Amino acid sequence: MTLIALASIKGSPGVTTAATALAASWPEGRQMLLVEADPFGGDLAPRYSMAPTGGLSSLFAAARRTLVPEDVWAHVDRLPGGLPVLFGLAGMHQALANEKAWPVVADALGALDADVVVDVGRLLPNLGGGVREVLAQADALAILCQSTLEAIVHLREALPGLAAELHGRRLLVVPTGLAQFSAADIARTLQVEVLQPMPDDPAAAEALANRRATKRLERTRLLRWAAETIGALGVEVQSPIGSDDLVPEPAAGTDSADGGPTEIAPSADVVGSADPTDLQRPEEFSDRPASDAELAGATSGSKSGAGR
């Protein structure tokens, strides 16, 4: 089975939205589990106005005794529509108090007879709060990064340490937000595999956050991106499970995010070339070229050209 971790280096580029979209689009015939492991606390329970019956807090308590992989399911809740989720902790205080239990819990998740999508949120210094233990079990780590010069510079600084932590397992970048740089340019600059950007799809994102009703969620750009991304991760894609039922049907007169069939841009899976070039801001992404100082900052690793 496959364990995919999603994280960010700085800011809030949409890790929880991406993780939920991937989980909602997981192929039929493959059991899966969505795990909230953000040390700063989980978001899904309050978003769906749910009182967890289990979650990480109860799983940590069980891990102090004995824990086999099958025990994890006793602590799993389900979102409307049936998506299985292991709700996260209340906040950082719980994360720090339970750090010693993470090795046992992470081992159980890694040995689970199911695919696991883990939202680890924003990475803490030294990968604290259980993140290091999760990464030890991950088949791939996808870093969501806003397509801005400063975000790319910060990510460049963190990549060597993350690559060393993964010991040769897949390290991926997913651009998000307004596209200021192309995926190909980001890949050449960072020398890392870059997947197609997560689309800016507010209606679908709000539906996944339980803030609006949306009909045929699986046909939105966000969920179509998720299906393409699952394929790029090497998971066989057939059709989404639970995505249509993840949120309520819209009432009469409610706007729908279903814009009909739309074409998905080809996957931007790229491995950086051996000879990196300057990060360029192509015409279709910007009204102005990047300055020499900006490009120097992005390609040299210096932060002098990055806005704060």
VENFEN-V18851 format. One record per run of one state. SS is the DSSP state (H for helix, E for strand, C for the rest). FROM is the first residue (numbers start at 1). TO is the last residue. If there is no record, write none. Layout:
SS,FROM,TO  SS,FROM,TO
This chain:
C,1,2  E,3,8  C,9,14  H,15,24  C,25,31  E,32,36  C,37,43  H,44,47  C,48,55  H,56,63  C,64,68  H,69,75  C,76,76  E,77,78  C,79,83  E,84,86  C,87,91  H,92,97  C,98,98  H,99,110  C,111,114  E,115,122  C,123,124  H,125,127  C,128,130  H,131,137  C,138,139  E,140,146  C,147,148  H,149,166  C,167,169  E,170,176  C,177,182  H,183,190  C,191,192  E,193,195  C,196,201  H,202,208  C,209,216  H,217,219  C,220,220  H,221,232  C,233,269  E,270,270  C,271,282  H,283,285  C,286,291  H,292,300  C,301,308
